[in-house]
């Protein structure tokens, strides 16, 4: 009997493979980075072939780490950086261009053109998303318009499009020799091309962006048998789970019910609130699919995407040299009692939710001769918490999705000063789980459910355990005063780029 589920966690900077046992614990892990390509300012690319090569390497490494072989693995789950766009020749397997990463902003002019007189929300009613450089649709259009011969080849059926999950699935299941060209509903819901109600490609969106339907993957559920791995260390193992990374973290945190929420703190932060079977629309937030398990009803989410949180800590380290490691920011911030009146809005390339302002740029305000490095370090951490508060306010403004706690994951949750301030800023309990690899665990859960490795959601809930809980300590007056100052700082950041 198989002992493990293999999860592929393909992220923005690296790829990991993790083997989880039946208790949801890590048996082995392997990780490899891939190159970040910046051809011009605002352009961010990956070599899709390198991503696939790293995936094969980490799968081999994880198996070796557990002294396991294919027969020991019940299924493979995939979780991935969302929105990142790959277009390839399905006869040869060669990408026609580098993968265009979710952070890339080259399509800004195209997005304004597509918005036209109707504005950026012209598709939101159906796809849940505003027109933005963030999503996949405009990236596909850019490739078709700018790679010689790409449009003609796409229209003739030679080219395939996929987010990274589809690229990996196709390669895992045979590539040019019969690879499965499919994606799941969570990733499809981040392309700006899928109708949230029908879970099919939205024809008016395809027409607006000039994307041939022939190049699109089949949309399937997040937990089902897509095909079997062909070749490599996991030959014959079923691929049975796919979730975009943020939805995978929600699933791994076992936030299966309406009103449950998680926030993942990484380069940016992503707060997702499960809205159950109801599609809840908000001008300030994104509406996407949370998951669809087999033939069960679809669940949806409201999402607040914050562009810069952990990246601000990296900026203090790499650009200013205030710290040598990211972990040192907590020690530096603890050298002062408060922020000294300093507020930092890290809008390095605009603001995402709830503002959606590409004209914003980073500002540090409230500086006096009293301010020193510790105040800037604390302001950087507080910026993460206040941005999360803004998103939560936008959720509350929609109504009907009340939260009584926030589950958290990601690298910044090791910073206990930040976690306490997050609870203070929200006025909610903040809970960190014992299992920190919630994204990969979510993909494993989805795959394991599909093949009967786990019996159902109740068994998955039993696999989740609390590590640390932070209750709010700040009184309401102090909280609201700090938040008011933060919002004044945000106002100063807007309209900087003409």
C-alpha positions in Angstrom: 0.0 0.0 0.0 1.3 3.5 -0.9 2.6 5.5 2.0 2.8 9.0 0.6 1.3 11.8 -1.5 3.7 13.8 -3.5 3.1 17.6 -3.8 4.8 19.8 -6.3 4.9 23.4 -5.1 6.0 25.5 -8.0 6.6 29.0 -6.8 7.8 32.3 -8.1 11.4 31.8 -7.1 11.8 28.1 -6.6 10.2 24.7 -7.0 9.7 22.2 -4.2 8.6 18.6 -4.0 7.3 17.3 -0.6 6.3 13.8 0.3 3.5 13.8 2.9 2.6 10.7 5.0 -1.0 9.7 6.0 -0.8 12.0 9.1 -0.1 15.0 6.8 3.5 15.2 8.1 6.6 15.8 5.9 8.6 12.7 5.1 11.0 14.4 2.6 11.5 17.7 0.9 13.6 18.9 -1.9 13.9 22.5 -3.3 15.6 24.2 -6.3 15.6 27.8 -7.4 15.2 29.0 -10.9 16.4 32.2 -12.7 14.5 35.4 -12.5 14.7 37.2 -15.9 14.3 40.9 -16.2 14.7 42.0 -19.8 13.4 45.5 -19.1 12.1 47.6 -16.3 8.8 46.1 -15.2 9.3 42.9 -17.2 9.6 39.6 -15.2 10.1 36.3 -17.0 10.9 32.6 -16.2 12.3 30.0 -18.5 9.5 27.5 -18.6 11.9 24.7 -19.6 14.0 25.4 -16.6 10.9 25.3 -14.4 10.1 21.8 -15.8 13.7 20.7 -15.3 13.7 21.8 -11.7 10.4 20.0 -11.1 11.9 16.7 -12.3 15.0 17.3 -10.1 13.0 18.0 -6.9 10.8 15.0 -7.4 13.9 12.8 -7.7 15.3 14.5 -4.7 12.3 14.0 -2.5 12.0 10.4 -3.4 15.6 9.8 -2.6 15.2 11.7 0.7 12.5 9.3 1.8 14.2 6.2 0.2 11.0 5.8 -1.7 10.0 4.7 -5.2 6.9 5.3 -7.4 5.0 2.4 -5.8 5.2 4.2 -2.5 3.3 7.2 -3.8 -0.5 7.2 -4.1 -0.9 10.4 -6.1 0.7 13.7 -7.2 -0.8 17.1 -6.4 0.3 20.3 -8.0 0.2 23.8 -6.6 1.7 26.8 -8.5 2.3 30.5 -8.9 -0.9 31.7 -10.4 -1.4 34.0 -13.5 2.1 33.2 -14.8 1.6 32.5 -18.5 3.2 29.8 -20.8 2.5 29.4 -24.5 4.1 26.4 -26.1 4.0 24.2 -29.3 2.1 21.1 -28.3 3.9 19.1 -31.1 7.4 19.8 -29.9 6.9 20.9 -26.3 8.9 24.1 -26.9 7.7 27.4 -25.4 7.3 30.1 -28.0 8.4 32.7 -25.5 9.6 32.9 -21.9 6.9 32.4 -19.2 5.5 35.9 -18.4 5.3 36.1 -14.6 2.3 37.4 -12.6 4.4 40.4 -11.4 5.1 41.6 -15.0 3.6 45.0 -16.0 4.4 45.1 -19.7 0.7 44.9 -20.6 -0.2 48.2 -18.9 -0.9 50.0 -22.1 -2.8 47.0 -23.5 -4.9 46.8 -20.4 -5.9 50.5 -20.8 -6.8 49.8 -24.4 -8.9 46.7 -23.5 -10.7 48.7 -20.8 -11.7 51.4 -23.3 -14.7 53.6 -22.4 -16.3 50.8 -20.3 -13.5 50.8 -17.8 -11.4 48.1 -16.1 -14.5 46.4 -14.7 -16.1 45.6 -18.0 -15.7 41.8 -17.5 -15.9 41.7 -13.7 -19.5 40.6 -13.5 -18.6 37.3 -15.3 -15.0 36.7 -14.4 -14.8 38.3 -11.0 -11.6 40.3 -11.8 -10.8 43.8 -13.1 -8.7 44.2 -16.2 -5.2 44.3 -14.9 -1.6 43.5 -15.8 -1.8 40.9 -13.0 -3.8 38.3 -14.8 -3.1 35.9 -17.6 -5.4 37.0 -20.4 -3.4 40.2 -21.4 -0.1 38.2 -21.2 -1.4 35.7 -23.7 -2.5 38.5 -26.0 1.0 40.1 -25.7 2.7 36.9 -26.8 0.3 36.5 -29.7 0.9 40.1 -30.8 4.6 40.2 -30.3 6.1 36.7 -31.1 6.4 36.3 -34.9 3.9 33.9 -36.3 2.4 33.1 -32.9 -1.1 34.2 -33.7 -1.3 32.3 -36.9 0.0 29.1 -35.2 -2.4 29.6 -32.3 -5.4 29.9 -34.7 -4.3 26.8 -36.6 -4.2 24.8 -33.4 -0.5 24.4 -33.1 0.0 26.3 -29.8 -1.2 25.6 -26.3 -1.6 28.1 -23.4 -1.5 27.3 -19.8 -0.7 28.7 -16.4 2.2 26.8 -14.7 0.0 24.0 -13.4 -1.1 23.2 -17.0 2.5 23.3 -18.2 3.6 20.8 -15.5 0.6 18.5 -16.0 1.1 18.3 -19.7 4.8 17.5 -19.3 4.2 15.0 -16.4 1.7 13.1 -18.4 3.7 12.7 -21.6 4.2 16.1 -23.2 4.2 15.8 -27.0 3.4 12.1 -26.6 -0.2 12.6 -25.4 0.2 14.9 -22.5 -3.0 16.0 -20.8 -3.8 19.7 -21.6 -6.0 20.8 -18.6 -6.1 23.2 -15.7 -8.3 23.4 -12.6 -11.0 25.8 -11.8 -8.9 27.8 -9.3 -6.2 28.6 -11.8 -8.6 29.2 -14.7 -10.4 31.7 -12.5 -7.2 33.8 -12.4 -6.9 34.2 -16.1 -9.7 36.7 -16.6 -11.1 34.3 -19.2 -13.4 32.0 -17.2 -17.0 32.5 -16.3 -17.4 32.0 -12.6 -20.9 30.5 -12.9 -20.5 28.1 -15.8 -16.8 27.2 -15.0 -16.2 27.4 -18.8 -14.2 29.8 -20.9 -16.1 33.1 -21.3 -16.4 33.8 -25.0 -16.8 37.6 -24.8 -13.5 37.7 -22.8 -11.8 35.6 -25.4 -13.1 37.9 -28.2 -12.1 41.0 -26.4 -8.5 39.8 -25.9 -8.3 38.1 -29.3 -7.4 34.7 -27.8 -8.3 31.6 -29.9 -10.2 29.0 -27.9 -8.3 26.2 -29.6 -5.2 27.0 -27.5 -6.9 26.8 -24.1 -6.8 23.9 -21.7 -9.8 21.9 -20.5 -11.1 23.2 -17.2 -11.5 20.5 -14.6 -12.1 20.2 -10.9 -9.3 20.6 -8.3 -9.4 17.0 -7.1 -9.8 14.2 -9.7 -7.7 11.9 -11.8 -6.2 14.0 -14.6 -3.8 11.3 -15.9 -0.8 9.3 -15.0 2.8 10.4 -14.9 4.8 9.0 -17.8 8.5 8.5 -17.5 10.7 9.8 -14.7 10.8 8.7 -11.1 7.0 8.7 -10.6 6.1 6.8 -13.7 2.6 5.4 -13.5 1.6 7.5 -10.4 -1.8 9.4 -10.9 -1.8 13.2 -11.0 -4.9 13.9 -9.0 -4.9 17.4 -7.5 -4.4 20.9 -8.8 -4.8 24.2 -6.9 -3.4 27.6 -7.4 -1.0 28.4 -4.6 -3.3 30.7 -2.5 -6.3 28.4 -2.8 -4.0 25.5 -1.9 -3.0 27.3 1.3 -6.7 27.9 2.1 -7.3 24.2 1.5 -4.2 23.2 3.5 -5.4 25.4 6.4 -8.7 23.4 6.2 -10.7 26.6 5.7 -13.5 24.6 4.1 -16.5 26.6 5.5 -18.0 30.0 4.6 -16.4 32.7 6.7 -13.1 30.9 7.3 -10.0 32.8 6.1 -6.3 32.6 5.8 -3.5 35.1 5.1 -0.2 34.0 3.5 2.8 36.2 4.1 5.4 35.9 1.4 6.8 38.4 -1.2 3.4 39.8 -1.1 0.4 38.7 1.0 -2.8 37.1 0.0 -5.9 37.1 2.2 -8.6 34.7 1.1 -12.0 34.4 2.7 -14.2 31.4 1.8 -17.7 32.5 0.7 -19.1 29.0 0.3 -21.2 28.4 -2.7 -22.0 32.1 -3.1 -20.2 34.2 -5.6 -19.6 37.5 -3.7 -18.5 40.5 -5.8 -16.6 43.5 -4.6 -15.0 46.4 -6.4 -12.1 46.4 -4.0 -11.4 42.6 -3.9 -11.1 39.8 -6.4 -13.6 37.0 -6.7 -12.2 33.6 -7.6 -12.9 29.9 -7.1 -11.8 28.4 -3.8 -11.9 24.8 -4.9 -14.1 22.2 -6.5 -13.6 18.6 -5.2 -14.7 16.2 -7.9 -18.4 16.5 -8.5 -19.1 18.4 -5.3 -20.5 22.0 -5.5 -18.0 24.7 -6.2 -16.8 27.0 -3.4 -15.7 30.6 -4.0 -13.4 33.1 -2.3 -13.0 36.8 -1.9 -9.3 37.6 -2.2 -7.2 40.6 -1.2 -3.9 40.6 -3.0 -1.2 42.8 -1.4 1.8 43.3 -3.7 4.6 44.0 -1.2 5.0 42.7 2.3 8.0 40.4 2.6 9.5 42.2 -0.3 9.7 45.3 1.8 11.9 43.4 4.3 14.1 42.3 1.5 14.4 45.9 0.4 15.6 46.9 3.8 18.2 44.1 3.6 19.3 44.3 0.0 18.9 47.9 -0.9 19.4 49.8 2.4 21.6 47.3 4.2 19.8 47.9 7.5 19.8 44.1 8.2 21.8 41.2 7.0 19.1 38.6 7.1 15.3 38.9 6.9 14.9 37.4 10.4 16.9 40.3 11.9 14.1 42.8 11.3 12.3 41.6 14.4 15.3 42.2 16.6 15.9 45.7 15.0 12.2 46.6 15.4 12.3 45.6 19.1 15.0 48.2 19.8 12.2 50.8 19.9 8.8 50.9 21.7 6.7 52.0 18.8 7.0 53.4 15.2 8.0 56.9 16.4 5.3 58.3 14.1 6.9 56.8 11.0 4.7 55.1 8.4 6.0 53.2 5.3 3.7 52.5 2.4 5.7 50.1 0.2 3.9 50.8 -3.1 7.0 49.9 -5.2 5.0 49.3 -8.3 1.5 50.5 -7.3 -1.0 49.2 -4.8 -3.1 46.1 -5.2 -6.2 45.5 -3.0 -8.2 47.3 -2.0 -6.9 50.3 -4.0 -5.9 49.0 -7.4 -3.8 52.1 -8.1 -1.0 51.6 -10.6 -0.1 55.3 -10.1 1.0 54.8 -6.5 4.6 54.7 -5.4 6.3 54.0 -2.1 6.5 56.7 0.6 7.9 57.0 4.1 6.2 59.7 6.1 6.3 61.1 9.6 10.1 61.4 9.7 11.6 63.6 12.3 15.2 63.9 13.7 14.1 61.4 16.4 13.5 58.6 13.8 16.1 55.8 13.5 16.6 52.4 12.0 14.4 50.6 14.5 11.4 52.9 13.7 11.8 52.1 10.0 12.0 48.4 10.8 8.8 48.6 12.9 7.0 50.7 10.3 7.9 48.1 7.7 6.3 45.3 9.7 3.3 47.5 10.6 2.8 48.2 6.9 2.1 44.4 6.4 -0.5 44.4 9.2 -2.2 47.6 8.1 -2.5 46.5 4.5 -4.1 43.3 5.8 -6.5 45.4 7.8 -7.5 47.4 4.7 -8.3 44.1 2.9 -10.4 42.9 5.9 -12.3 46.1 6.0 -13.1 45.6 2.3 -14.4 42.1 3.2 -16.6 43.5 6.0 -17.9 46.2 3.6 -19.4 43.5 1.4 -21.3 42.0 4.4 -22.3 38.5 5.3 -18.9 37.0 5.6 -18.0 37.7 9.3 -14.6 36.5 10.5 -13.8 35.7 14.1 -10.2 34.5 13.5 -7.5 34.6 10.9 -5.3 31.6 10.1 -1.8 32.6 8.9 1.1 30.9 7.1 4.2 31.9 5.1 7.7 32.9 6.1 6.8 36.1 8.0 4.7 34.2 10.5 7.9 33.4 12.3 8.1 37.1 13.3 6.2 37.1 16.5 6.2 40.9 16.8 4.5 41.1 13.5 1.9 38.5 14.4 1.0 40.2 17.7 0.7 43.5 15.8 -1.5 41.8 13.2 -3.9 40.7 15.9 -3.9 44.2 17.3 -4.5 45.8 14.0 -7.4 43.5 13.1 -8.9 43.1 16.6 -9.0 39.4 15.8 -7.2 36.3 16.9 -4.4 35.3 14.6 -3.5 31.6 14.5 -0.4 29.9 13.1 -0.6 26.1 12.4 2.1 23.6 13.3 2.4 22.6 9.7 4.0 25.6 8.0 3.9 24.1 4.4 0.2 24.7 4.0 0.4 25.4 0.3 2.0 22.1 -0.6 -0.2 20.4 2.0 -3.4 21.7 0.3 -2.3 20.2 -3.1 -1.5 16.9 -1.3 -5.0 17.0 0.4 -6.7 17.5 -3.0 -4.8 14.7 -4.6 -5.3 12.4 -1.6 -9.0 12.9 -1.6 -9.3 12.0 -5.3 -7.6 8.6 -4.8 -9.0 7.7 -1.3 -5.8 8.3 0.6 -7.8 10.3 3.0 -11.5 9.7 3.5 -12.9 13.2 3.5 -12.7 16.7 5.0 -13.2 15.6 8.5 -10.1 13.5 8.4 -8.2 16.5 6.9 -9.4 18.7 9.7 -7.9 16.2 12.1 -4.5 16.7 10.4 -4.5 20.5 11.2 -3.1 21.6 14.5 -2.5 25.0 16.2 1.0 26.0 17.0 0.5 29.6 18.3 -2.4 31.9 18.9 -2.2 35.7 19.3 -5.1 37.6 20.8 -5.4 41.4 20.3 -4.0 43.5 23.1 -4.3 47.0 21.8 -7.3 49.1 22.9 -9.7 50.2 20.2 -8.9 53.9 20.4 -5.2 53.2 19.8 -6.0 50.8 17.0 -8.2 53.2 15.2 -5.8 56.1 15.6 -2.9 54.1 14.1 -5.1 53.0 11.3 -6.2 56.6 10.5 -2.5 57.6 10.3 -1.8 54.7 8.0 -4.6 55.7 5.7 -3.2 59.3 5.6 0.1 57.8 4.5 -1.6 55.8 1.8 -3.2 59.0 0.5 0.3 60.5 0.1 1.4 57.6 -2.1 -1.4 58.0 -4.7 -1.1 59.8 -7.9 2.7 59.9 -8.0 3.0 58.5 -11.5 1.3 60.7 -14.1 
